[in-house]
């Protein structure tokens, strides 16, 4: 299990960028990042992002050729969480992360 933490400034267009790069839903991100409150005359608002990555998932996906053309994109089926142990480990990791943050003074205002 790996915890990934990142800080960034919230700027216009960020939800769409995250949707394109990470496949996050832009409409949900707009709600939490409050993009509509960004004032062009003020510095960026800061935000933090915490993610969990399973380092040794038991789920297995597949990659297949889509055509005989080597420049055609492959067919990718990741099969995320198809093995029940992966979801169990992910939930345990989330609970550990929440517990760690609750005990931390890092984000105290």
Beta strands, then each sheet from edge to edge (+ up, - down):
strand 1: 2-10
strand 2: 45-53
strand 3: 62-64
strand 4: 75-77
sheet 1: 1+ 2-
sheet 2: 3+ 4-
end
